Amino acid sequence: MLTPLLAEQPQASRGERYAEVRQRIDGLLDGEDDPIAALATVACELHQAFDYFHWTGFYRRRGDAELLVVGPYQGGHGCLRIPFSRGVCGAAARTATSQRVDDVEAFAGHIACSSTTRSELVVPVITPAGKVIAVLDVDSDLPAAFTPTDQHHLEAVCAELGRRFTAF
């Protein structure tokens, strides 16, 4: 059973919920060698676990181009392609650092893939060689929905994906 409106709960509860989700993800991905199946599973598990996530998914880098392509994801339509030079996802890919944005309207160059998004957290997936191969994008209809707790746990998930796969 999902915990009601996690955005309003104490941070310890978020951390506990992430621990549960991470355990499920680890079990589901045990032995999985298909990167797209892994991304789809992670997106689904995260999206279903947190009711303040209104869009949850990955934008993948294809080859060496500085361009991200959508998928897999959960939620409404996403932007199909995002250059590294644009938006929150592009900033995360370009700088290889997480971007936690409390108010997307205040982020210069934000791309409005959904008009209802108010806050966003984007975490890069980086290989051991230091190459950004994807970003995990989580959007919320609530302002300032994401906290350092969310960022910490999503960075751990993305770090594991970066260790396991070299391309998507």
C-alpha positions in Angstrom: 0.0 0.0 0.0 1.4 3.4 -0.9 1.8 6.0 1.7 -0.4 9.0 1.2 1.1 12.3 -0.2 4.7 11.7 0.6 5.5 15.3 -0.2 3.9 16.3 3.1 5.6 13.6 5.2 8.8 13.9 7.2 12.1 13.3 5.5 12.7 10.1 7.4 9.5 8.6 5.9 10.8 9.4 2.4 14.1 7.8 3.2 12.3 4.6 4.4 10.2 4.6 1.3 13.2 4.9 -0.9 14.9 2.0 0.9 11.8 -0.2 0.1 11.8 0.9 -3.5 15.5 0.4 -3.9 15.2 -3.1 -2.5 12.5 -3.9 -5.1 14.5 -2.4 -7.9 17.6 -4.3 -6.9 15.6 -7.6 -6.9 14.0 -6.9 -10.2 17.2 -6.0 -11.9 19.2 -8.9 -10.5 20.9 -10.5 -13.5 19.2 -8.1 -16.0 21.5 -7.3 -18.9 19.1 -5.4 -21.1 19.6 -1.6 -20.4 16.2 -0.6 -21.8 14.4 -3.2 -19.6 16.3 -1.9 -16.6 15.4 1.8 -17.3 11.7 0.8 -17.8 11.7 -1.1 -14.6 13.3 1.8 -12.6 10.9 4.4 -14.1 7.9 2.2 -13.3 8.9 1.4 -9.7 9.7 5.1 -8.9 6.6 6.5 -10.5 4.3 4.0 -8.7 6.0 4.5 -5.3 5.8 8.3 -5.0 2.5 10.1 -5.6 4.2 13.5 -6.0 6.0 12.2 -9.1 3.8 13.2 -12.0 6.3 12.3 -14.7 9.2 9.8 -14.2 11.5 8.7 -16.9 14.8 8.7 -18.7 16.2 10.7 -21.5 19.0 8.6 -23.2 22.1 9.8 -25.0 22.6 8.0 -28.3 26.2 7.7 -29.3 28.4 10.8 -28.7 25.8 13.4 -29.9 24.9 16.0 -27.3 21.3 15.1 -27.6 18.9 13.3 -25.3 16.1 11.1 -26.6 13.0 10.2 -24.5 12.3 6.9 -23.0 11.4 4.8 -21.1 9.1 6.8 -18.9 5.8 6.9 -17.0 3.3 9.7 -17.2 2.1 12.0 -20.0 4.0 12.7 -23.1 7.6 13.9 -22.7 9.6 16.0 -25.0 11.0 13.7 -27.7 14.5 15.2 -28.0 16.4 17.6 -25.8 19.8 19.0 -26.7 22.4 19.3 -24.0 22.1 23.1 -24.5 18.5 23.4 -23.3 16.4 22.9 -20.3 16.9 21.2 -16.9 17.7 17.8 -18.5 20.2 19.4 -20.9 21.9 21.2 -17.9 22.2 17.9 -16.0 23.7 16.2 -19.0 26.0 19.1 -20.0 27.4 19.6 -16.4 27.2 15.9 -15.3 25.5 17.1 -12.1 22.1 16.8 -10.6 19.7 19.7 -11.1 17.0 20.2 -8.3 14.7 22.9 -9.4 12.0 24.1 -6.9 10.3 26.4 -9.4 10.7 25.5 -13.1 9.4 28.9 -14.2 12.5 30.5 -12.5 14.9 28.2 -14.4 16.3 30.1 -17.4 15.7 28.0 -20.5 13.3 25.6 -18.9 11.5 23.5 -21.5 7.8 23.1 -20.7 7.1 19.5 -21.9 4.1 19.6 -19.5 2.3 22.8 -18.6 1.5 21.5 -15.1 5.1 20.8 -14.0 6.1 23.1 -11.1 9.3 21.4 -9.9 11.9 19.0 -11.3 14.8 16.8 -10.3 17.2 15.6 -13.0 20.0 13.2 -12.2 22.7 12.1 -14.7 23.6 8.5 -15.3 27.4 8.4 -15.6 29.6 5.5 -16.6 32.8 4.8 -14.6 34.7 6.4 -17.6 32.8 9.6 -16.8 30.5 9.7 -19.8 26.9 10.8 -19.3 24.7 8.2 -21.0 21.3 9.3 -19.8 19.4 11.4 -17.3 16.6 10.5 -14.9 14.0 13.2 -15.0 11.3 13.4 -12.3 8.7 16.1 -12.5 6.0 17.2 -10.0 2.9 19.3 -10.2 3.8 20.6 -6.7 6.3 23.5 -6.2 9.5 22.5 -4.3 8.4 18.9 -4.2 11.9 17.4 -4.2 14.3 17.5 -1.3 17.9 16.5 -0.6 16.6 13.1 0.4 15.0 12.6 -3.1 18.3 13.7 -4.7 20.5 11.5 -2.6 18.4 8.3 -3.3 17.9 9.0 -7.0 21.6 9.7 -7.4 22.3 6.3 -5.8 20.0 4.6 -8.3 21.6 6.4 -11.3 25.1 5.6 -10.0 24.2 1.9 -10.0 22.8 2.1 -13.6 26.0 3.9 -14.7 28.1 1.1 -13.2 26.0 -1.6 -14.9 25.6 -0.2 -18.4 27.8 1.7 -20.8 25.1 2.9 -23.2 21.4 3.0 -23.6 
